[in-house]
């Protein structure tokens, strides 16, 4: 991923916090030179000093068969993004787009059944524990679990390289930056509202 120096993120804790909060990712591999992708809920795990991205994919999806043949697997995570009009700048310029993105490169392997069960247990815990009637692993019947397990393949990706970008108008002057935030709040688009909030939080954090 091309990242100009203004927008490059190097703080590992900040990157992994972003991944945890934006964990519906895109996995990209190649099959005979052709890129293929799947969009999935993913989890971040740490074993010792090594990070892993884990998840599961439908057995009928042929992409999982490429996991152990591809030297590199790319996982992409995206956060807030919004169109930035150059009419919001003090001086003449061209429009652009603000965004957050993380690219993770690594090698993939298939989980055994016990590892898959543990991963699914944690996934349900993450998204269900706060609900009134949580659907947790130990509350599902063995018949349902057995049937579902036959239809999926678990995997983990050993993280080897991370690239992260926060393009939040850091290259604009203070007046432009504040004006961009105000203009984004005026937009009816949810993404624009989220970007405004993100830029405002960054402003407070940097002070």
Phi and psi in degrees as GROMACS dihedral restraints (atoms count N, CA, C in turn):
[ dihedral_restraints ]
;  ai    aj    ak    al  type     phi  dphi    fc
    3     4     5     6     1   -76.6    20    10
    4     5     6     7     1   124.5    20    10
    6     7     8     9     1  -132.3    20    10
    7     8     9    10     1   107.7    20    10
    9    10    11    12     1   -58.8    20    10
   10    11    12    13     1   152.0    20    10
   12    13    14    15     1   -59.1    20    10
   13    14    15    16     1   -30.3    20    10
   15    16    17    18     1   -60.2    20    10
   16    17    18    19     1   -31.3    20    10
   18    19    20    21     1  -110.0    20    10
   19    20    21    22     1     1.8    20    10
   21    22    23    24     1   -76.3    20    10
   22    23    24    25     1   133.9    20    10
   24    25    26    27     1  -108.5    20    10
   25    26    27    28     1   127.1    20    10
   27    28    29    30     1  -119.0    20    10
   28    29    30    31     1   -11.5    20    10
   30    31    32    33     1   -72.7    20    10
   31    32    33    34     1   112.0    20    10
   33    34    35    36     1   -62.1    20    10
   34    35    36    37     1   -42.1    20    10
   36    37    38    39     1   -61.5    20    10
   37    38    39    40     1   -40.8    20    10
   39    40    41    42     1   -64.6    20    10
   40    41    42    43     1   -40.6    20    10
   42    43    44    45     1   -64.7    20    10
   43    44    45    46     1   -46.6    20    10
   45    46    47    48     1   -70.9    20    10
   46    47    48    49     1   -30.8    20    10
   48    49    50    51     1   -62.6    20    10
   49    50    51    52     1   -41.5    20    10
   51    52    53    54     1   -61.4    20    10
   52    53    54    55     1   -44.8    20    10
   54    55    56    57     1   -61.3    20    10
   55    56    57    58     1   -42.5    20    10
   57    58    59    60     1   -61.8    20    10
   58    59    60    61     1   -36.8    20    10
   60    61    62    63     1   -85.2    20    10
   61    62    63    64     1   -16.2    20    10
   63    64    65    66     1  -129.4    20    10
   64    65    66    67     1    55.9    20    10
   66    67    68    69     1   -85.4    20    10
   67    68    69    70     1     2.4    20    10
   69    70    71    72     1   -86.3    20    10
   70    71    72    73     1   102.1    20    10
   72    73    74    75     1  -112.7    20    10
   73    74    75    76     1  -179.6    20    10
   75    76    77    78     1  -123.1    20    10
   76    77    78    79     1   124.7    20    10
   78    79    80    81     1  -102.0    20    10
   79    80    81    82     1   128.5    20    10
   81    82    83    84     1  -121.0    20    10
   82    83    84    85     1   126.9    20    10
   84    85    86    87     1  -132.5    20    10
   85    86    87    88     1  -178.9    20    10
   87    88    89    90     1  -126.2    20    10
   88    89    90    91     1   146.9    20    10
   90    91    92    93     1  -131.3    20    10
   91    92    93    94     1   111.4    20    10
   93    94    95    96     1    54.1    20    10
   94    95    96    97     1    41.5    20    10
   96    97    98    99     1    85.3    20    10
   97    98    99   100     1    -7.5    20    10
   99   100   101   102     1   -98.0    20    10
  100   101   102   103     1   125.6    20    10
  102   103   104   105     1   -68.1    20    10
  103   104   105   106     1   137.6    20    10
  105   106   107   108     1  -131.9    20    10
  106   107   108   109     1   149.1    20    10
  108   109   110   111     1  -140.4    20    10
  109   110   111   112     1   151.2    20    10
  111   112   113   114     1  -137.9    20    10
  112   113   114   115     1   140.3    20    10
  114   115   116   117     1  -100.3    20    10
  115   116   117   118     1   124.3    20    10
  117   118   119   120     1  -145.3    20    10
  118   119   120   121     1   151.9    20    10
  120   121   122   123     1   -75.4    20    10
  121   122   123   124     1   132.0    20    10
  123   124   125   126     1  -128.5    20    10
  124   125   126   127     1   163.0    20    10
  126   127   128   129     1  -128.2    20    10
  127   128   129   130     1   152.4    20    10
  129   130   131   132     1  -106.1    20    10
  130   131   132   133     1   126.8    20    10
  132   133   134   135     1  -124.9    20    10
  133   134   135   136     1   153.8    20    10
  135   136   137   138     1  -130.3    20    10
  136   137   138   139     1   127.5    20    10
  138   139   140   141     1  -122.9    20    10
  139   140   141   142     1   106.9    20    10
  141   142   143   144     1    67.5    20    10
  142   143   144   145     1  -123.6    20    10
  144   145   146   147     1   -99.4    20    10
  145   146   147   148     1     6.9    20    10
  147   148   149   150     1  -105.4    20    10
  148   149   150   151     1   133.8    20    10
  150   151   152   153     1   -99.3    20    10
  151   152   153   154     1   145.5    20    10
  153   154   155   156     1  -132.8    20    10
  154   155   156   157     1   145.7    20    10
  156   157   158   159     1  -103.2    20    10
  157   158   159   160     1   126.1    20    10
  159   160   161   162     1  -121.3    20    10
  160   161   162   163     1   159.1    20    10
  162   163   164   165     1   178.4    20    10
  163   164   165   166     1  -169.4    20    10
  165   166   167   168     1  -143.9    20    10
  166   167   168   169     1   156.3    20    10
  168   169   170   171     1  -137.1    20    10
  169   170   171   172     1   151.5    20    10
  171   172   173   174     1   -61.3    20    10
  172   173   174   175     1   137.9    20    10
  174   175   176   177     1   -58.9    20    10
  175   176   177   178     1   -32.5    20    10
  177   178   179   180     1   -75.8    20    10
  178   179   180   181     1    -9.9    20    10
  180   181   182   183     1   -82.6    20    10
  181   182   183   184     1   115.5    20    10
  183   184   185   186     1   -67.6    20    10
  184   185   186   187     1   -10.4    20    10
  186   187   188   189     1   -62.0    20    10
  187   188   189   190     1   -32.5    20    10
  189   190   191   192     1   -62.8    20    10
  190   191   192   193     1   -24.7    20    10
  192   193   194   195     1   -71.7    20    10
  193   194   195   196     1   -14.0    20    10
  195   196   197   198     1   -90.4    20    10
  196   197   198   199     1   -11.5    20    10
  198   199   200   201     1   -57.9    20    10
  199   200   201   202     1   -42.3    20    10
  201   202   203   204     1   -91.9    20    10
  202   203   204   205     1    -1.7    20    10
  204   205   206   207     1  -104.5    20    10
  205   206   207   208     1   -19.9    20    10
  207   208   209   210     1   -84.3    20    10
  208   209   210   211     1   133.1    20    10
  210   211   212   213     1   -66.8    20    10
  211   212   213   214     1   -37.1    20    10
  213   214   215   216     1  -130.2    20    10
  214   215   216   217     1   135.3    20    10
  216   217   218   219     1  -111.9    20    10
  217   218   219   220     1   135.1    20    10
  219   220   221   222     1  -106.3    20    10
  220   221   222   223     1   129.3    20    10
  222   223   224   225     1  -118.8    20    10
  223   224   225   226     1   127.0    20    10
  225   226   227   228     1  -115.2    20    10
  226   227   228   229     1   134.7    20    10
  228   229   230   231     1  -122.5    20    10
  229   230   231   232     1   136.1    20    10
  231   232   233   234     1  -124.9    20    10
  232   233   234   235     1   140.9    20    10
  234   235   236   237     1  -111.6    20    10
  235   236   237   238     1  -144.3    20    10
  237   238   239   240     1   -63.8    20    10
  238   239   240   241     1   148.1    20    10
  240   241   242   243     1  -153.6    20    10
  241   242   243   244     1   151.3    20    10
  243   244   245   246     1  -163.2    20    10
  244   245   246   247     1   147.8    20    10
  246   247   248   249     1   -71.8    20    10
  247   248   249   250     1   136.2    20    10
  249   250   251   252     1  -118.4    20    10
  250   251   252   253     1   112.1    20    10
  252   253   254   255     1   -78.0    20    10
  253   254   255   256     1   135.5    20    10
  255   256   257   258     1   -72.9    20    10
  256   257   258   259     1    -7.9    20    10
  258   259   260   261     1   -69.2    20    10
  259   260   261   262     1   -11.8    20    10
  261   262   263   264     1   -87.6    20    10
  262   263   264   265     1    -3.5    20    10
  264   265   266   267     1   -91.0    20    10
  265   266   267   268     1   155.5    20    10
  267   268   269   270     1   -69.8    20    10
  268   269   270   271     1   -37.3    20    10
  270   271   272   273     1  -116.1    20    10
  271   272   273   274     1   160.3    20    10
  273   274   275   276     1   -61.6    20    10
  274   275   276   277     1   136.4    20    10
  276   277   278   279     1  -163.4    20    10
  277   278   279   280     1  -173.1    20    10
  279   280   281   282     1  -107.0    20    10
  280   281   282   283     1   156.2    20    10
  282   283   284   285     1   -65.9    20    10
  283   284   285   286     1   164.9    20    10
  285   286   287   288     1  -150.5    20    10
  286   287   288   289     1  -170.2    20    10
  288   289   290   291     1  -135.6    20    10
  289   290   291   292     1   128.0    20    10
  291   292   293   294     1   -92.5    20    10
  292   293   294   295     1   147.6    20    10
  294   295   296   297     1  -164.3    20    10
  295   296   297   298     1   166.3    20    10
  297   298   299   300     1  -125.4    20    10
  298   299   300   301     1   136.1    20    10
  300   301   302   303     1  -155.1    20    10
  301   302   303   304     1   146.3    20    10
  303   304   305   306     1  -130.5    20    10
  304   305   306   307     1   131.6    20    10
  306   307   308   309     1  -112.3    20    10
  307   308   309   310     1   130.1    20    10
  309   310   311   312     1  -120.2    20    10
  310   311   312   313     1   128.7    20    10
  312   313   314   315     1  -110.1    20    10
  313   314   315   316     1   142.0    20    10
  315   316   317   318     1  -171.7    20    10
  316   317   318   319     1  -175.0    20    10
  318   319   320   321     1  -110.5    20    10
  319   320   321   322     1   139.8    20    10
  321   322   323   324     1  -105.2    20    10
  322   323   324   325     1   151.0    20    10
  324   325   326   327     1  -143.6    20    10
  325   326   327   328     1   159.2    20    10
  327   328   329   330     1   -89.4    20    10
  328   329   330   331     1   136.6    20    10
  330   331   332   333     1   -78.5    20    10
  331   332   333   334     1   145.4    20    10
  333   334   335   336     1   -78.9    20    10
  334   335   336   337     1   174.8    20    10
  336   337   338   339     1   -60.5    20    10
  337   338   339   340     1   -41.6    20    10
  339   340   341   342     1   -66.8    20    10
  340   341   342   343     1   -40.9    20    10
  342   343   344   345     1   -64.4    20    10
  343   344   345   346     1   -38.5    20    10
  345   346   347   348     1   -64.2    20    10
  346   347   348   349     1   -43.3    20    10
  348   349   350   351     1   -60.6    20    10
  349   350   351   352     1   -43.1    20    10
  351   352   353   354     1   -63.2    20    10
  352   353   354   355     1   -40.8    20    10
  354   355   356   357     1   -66.7    20    10
  355   356   357   358     1   -42.2    20    10
  357   358   359   360     1   -66.7    20    10
  358   359   360   361     1   -37.0    20    10
  360   361   362   363     1   -59.3    20    10
  361   362   363   364     1   -45.9    20    10
  363   364   365   366     1   -69.1    20    10
  364   365   366   367     1   -34.5    20    10
  366   367   368   369     1   -64.8    20    10
  367   368   369   370     1   -46.2    20    10
  369   370   371   372     1   -63.9    20    10
  370   371   372   373     1   -39.5    20    10
  372   373   374   375     1   -60.7    20    10
  373   374   375   376     1   -41.9    20    10
  375   376   377   378     1   -62.5    20    10
  376   377   378   379     1   -43.6    20    10
  378   379   380   381     1   -99.6    20    10
  379   380   381   382     1    -8.6    20    10
  381   382   383   384     1  -115.2    20    10
  382   383   384   385     1   -23.3    20    10
  384   385   386   387     1   -60.4    20    10
  385   386   387   388     1   -27.3    20    10
  387   388   389   390     1   -88.0    20    10
  388   389   390   391     1    -2.9    20    10
  390   391   392   393     1   -85.6    20    10
  391   392   393   394     1   158.9    20    10
  393   394   395   396     1   -62.9    20    10
  394   395   396   397     1   -44.0    20    10
  396   397   398   399     1  -123.5    20    10
  397   398   399   400     1    76.0    20    10
  399   400   401   402     1   -63.9    20    10
  400   401   402   403     1   137.4    20    10
  402   403   404   405     1   -95.0    20    10
  403   404   405   406     1    90.9    20    10
  405   406   407   408     1  -101.1    20    10
  406   407   408   409     1   162.7    20    10
  408   409   410   411     1   -55.7    20    10
  409   410   411   412     1   -46.2    20    10
  411   412   413   414     1   -75.0    20    10
  412   413   414   415     1    -3.2    20    10
  414   415   416   417     1   -98.1    20    10
  415   416   417   418     1    -9.4    20    10
  417   418   419   420     1   -89.2    20    10
  418   419   420   421     1   146.6    20    10
  420   421   422   423     1   -71.9    20    10
  421   422   423   424     1   148.6    20    10
  423   424   425   426     1   -56.8    20    10
  424   425   426   427     1   -33.1    20    10
  426   427   428   429     1   -65.2    20    10
  427   428   429   430     1   -45.3    20    10
  429   430   431   432     1   -64.8    20    10
  430   431   432   433     1   -44.7    20    10
  432   433   434   435     1   -63.0    20    10
  433   434   435   436     1   -44.3    20    10
  435   436   437   438     1   -61.3    20    10
  436   437   438   439     1   -42.7    20    10
  438   439   440   441     1   -64.3    20    10
  439   440   441   442     1   -44.0    20    10
  441   442   443   444     1   -68.7    20    10
  442   443   444   445     1   -38.1    20    10
  444   445   446   447     1   -62.9    20    10
  445   446   447   448     1   -31.9    20    10
  447   448   449   450     1   -69.2    20    10
  448   449   450   451     1   -19.7    20    10
  450   451   452   453     1   -98.5    20    10
  451   452   453   454     1     3.3    20    10
  453   454   455   456     1  -134.0    20    10
  454   455   456   457     1   162.2    20    10
  456   457   458   459     1  -127.7    20    10
  457   458   459   460     1   124.3    20    10
  459   460   461   462     1   -87.4    20    10
  460   461   462   463     1   152.7    20    10
  462   463   464   465     1  -149.8    20    10
  463   464   465   466     1   161.6    20    10
  465   466   467   468     1  -139.3    20    10
  466   467   468   469     1   144.7    20    10
  468   469   470   471     1  -118.1    20    10
  469   470   471   472     1   117.1    20    10
  471   472   473   474     1   -75.7    20    10
  472   473   474   475     1   118.8    20    10
  474   475   476   477     1   -71.9    20    10
  475   476   477   478     1   126.5    20    10
  477   478   479   480     1  -120.0    20    10
  478   479   480   481     1   -24.4    20    10
  480   481   482   483     1  -150.3    20    10
  481   482   483   484     1   140.6    20    10
  483   484   485   486     1  -126.5    20    10
  484   485   486   487     1   134.5    20    10
  486   487   488   489     1  -128.9    20    10
  487   488   489   490     1   128.7    20    10
  489   490   491   492     1  -136.8    20    10
  490   491   492   493     1   137.2    20    10
  492   493   494   495     1  -132.0    20    10
  493   494   495   496     1   132.8    20    10
  495   496   497   498     1  -121.4    20    10
  496   497   498   499     1    97.4    20    10
  498   499   500   501     1   -94.7    20    10
  499   500   501   502     1    96.6    20    10
  501   502   503   504     1  -125.1    20    10
  502   503   504   505     1    34.9    20    10
  504   505   506   507     1    63.2    20    10
  505   506   507   508     1    29.8    20    10
  507   508   509   510     1   -64.3    20    10
  508   509   510   511     1   -20.3    20    10
  510   511   512   513     1   -87.2    20    10
  511   512   513   514     1     1.8    20    10
  513   514   515   516     1   -93.1    20    10
  514   515   516   517     1   157.5    20    10
  516   517   518   519     1   -72.6    20    10
  517   518   519   520     1   170.9    20    10
  519   520   521   522     1   -60.4    20    10
  520   521   522   523     1   -41.0    20    10
  522   523   524   525     1   -65.1    20    10
  523   524   525   526     1   -44.3    20    10
  525   526   527   528     1   -61.9    20    10
  526   527   528   529     1   -42.5    20    10
  528   529   530   531     1   -59.4    20    10
  529   530   531   532     1   -47.7    20    10
  531   532   533   534     1   -64.6    20    10
  532   533   534   535     1   -38.7    20    10
  534   535   536   537     1   -67.7    20    10
  535   536   537   538     1   -37.9    20    10
  537   538   539   540     1   -60.8    20    10
  538   539   540   541     1   -44.7    20    10
  540   541   542   543     1   -58.3    20    10
  541   542   543   544     1   -48.1    20    10
  543   544   545   546     1   -62.3    20    10
  544   545   546   547     1   -42.9    20    10
  546   547   548   549     1   -67.1    20    10
  547   548   549   550     1   -37.1    20    10
  549   550   551   552     1   -65.0    20    10
  550   551   552   553     1   -37.8    20    10
  552   553   554   555     1   -63.8    20    10
  553   554   555   556     1   -28.8    20    10
  555   556   557   558     1   -76.5    20    10
  556   557   558   559     1   -19.4    20    10
  558   559   560   561     1   -69.3    20    10
  559   560   561   562     1   149.3    20    10
  561   562   563   564     1   -85.6    20    10
  562   563   564   565     1   -11.6    20    10
  564   565   566   567     1   -74.9    20    10
  565   566   567   568     1   133.9    20    10
  567   568   569   570     1   -62.6    20    10
  568   569   570   571     1   -40.1    20    10
  570   571   572   573     1   -61.2    20    10
  571   572   573   574     1   -39.2    20    10
  573   574   575   576     1   -64.8    20    10
  574   575   576   577     1   -40.9    20    10
  576   577   578   579     1   -61.7    20    10
  577   578   579   580     1   -42.8    20    10
  579   580   581   582     1   -65.6    20    10
  580   581   582   583     1   -39.7    20    10
  582   583   584   585     1   -64.6    20    10
  583   584   585   586     1   -41.0    20    10
  585   586   587   588     1   -59.6    20    10
  586   587   588   589     1   -44.4    20    10
  588   589   590   591     1   -63.6    20    10
  589   590   591   592     1   -41.1    20    10
  591   592   593   594     1   -63.6    20    10
  592   593   594   595     1   -45.7    20    10
  594   595   596   597     1   -64.6    20    10
  595   596   597   598     1   -37.1    20    10
  597   598   599   600     1   -66.6    20    10
  598   599   600   601     1   -41.2    20    10
  600   601   602   603     1   -63.8    20    10
  601   602   603   604     1   -39.9    20    10
  603   604   605   606     1   -63.5    20    10
  604   605   606   607     1   -37.5    20    10
  606   607   608   609     1   -61.7    20    10
  607   608   609   610     1   -44.9    20    10
  609   610   611   612     1   -66.9    20    10
  610   611   612   613     1   -38.0    20    10
  612   613   614   615     1   -67.0    20    10
  613   614   615   616     1   -36.3    20    10
  615   616   617   618     1   -77.9    20    10
  616   617   618   619     1   -14.8    20    10
